[in-house]
Amino acid sequence: MSENSRSLEAGLLLNKNQNDINECRITAVVLFSTFVSVCGSFCYGCAAGYSSVAQNGITTDLGLSVAQYSMFGSLMTFGGMIGAICSGKAADLMGRKGTMWFAQIFCIFGWLAIAFAKDSMWLDAGRLSTGFAVGLFSYVIPVYIAEVTPKHVRGAFVFSNQLMQSCGLSLFYVIGNFIHWRNLALIALIPCALQVVTLFFIPESPRLLGKWGRDKECRASLQRLRGDEADVSQEANSIKETMILFEEGPKSRVLDLFQRRYAPSVVIGVGLMLLQQLSGSSGIIFYVGSVFDKGGFPSSIGSMILAVIMIPKALLGLILVEKMGRRPLLLASTGGMCFFSLLLSFSFCFRSYGILDELTPIFTCIGVVGFISSFAVGMGGLPWIIMSEIFPMNVKVSAGTVVTLANWSFGWIVAFVYNFMLEWNASGTFLIFFSVCAGGIAFIYAMVPETKGRTLEDIQASLTDFLQ
């Protein structure tokens, strides 16, 4: 009997080790699927950087005022807000791949409308359409990556979303200094076309297929992602059991999110998105040239410096997210943003009183580069990683919609009022951003859990049980 027990234990241990090996395997299909999905993130980065480098050309050629250009710049975030409302439901009805295709229709139309715009109406329509597309991308891309990658590298792979945004942003910060704004809009069509074609060659999310009740396709998708030799039965069964559990419960509605058991997840998800936007990130990134000009630093040189630094910083974040974990990296990133916001506030304050005038351009450059670099390392991508991890499948649609809507709503407000705030009081503007970041550090320390190395089901169960 003891011999049989030992054999059984040995067999269970062997199965467990085999499953661990399967979970740790990173296949070419996982890498390619991630690359294809983050082509949409690259489009997002191009759109975010466009408004900064195209400002002088567009205002000169089309005769736009500061208010009109602020409207143009902010319409991307307003479009993102509309896209956010549809994102969760679209991703569930059309699938993750179908939603990315759907988003590219609006992205391509938007860039064409901007490239051939003769007046502000077509310019605004194009920006709004592009914004709607990136609003869909901002939800579906991190969710898709989180659902197809092994747990031990999930954070790094989802962070590639932020890395590719930084790549698109850096590219446009560089070439935007030399290329006419109309040609720049046409160049932005290249990653759009690349994603449209390559989406045909990647699998759908196995968790979504499981939710749809297509068990055979779910297993086939898992097999492609984990490799032909991998035993995916345990992972497939875990997905199936989770889906059965959720299907037995009530259907997801936005009002369900106000239940006590979802309170920690909602507070964390929405809180991080508000912190990301109210810290001033959208305004600084969209109109970085205005900040450099305000501080007396050449905007073309400043944009080039940012372009050189942003990709290595985002790469650093991609490496550290699985080394340090989500929570420490968030604290470090927000702390850096806090410090550099305060530096910019003091710099503009001294300039207004004629103190240290010759040092203000240097402080401005250090402050802007430091703020955006700190943002790129953590706060830029980590809220989306955590959002994709903390919500159970039964409320992921409504929760994802609410969280993404919160992000884009406040992003639109910040992007629209930023230029006016800068004209009102540059020092006061960055002092407000400093206060938000300081409050964000306390929020992260008190509320945000560590999710590194844990399965999605484990994270969601622990948060659901948090108040019980």
Disulfide bonds with the S-S distance in Angstrom:
none
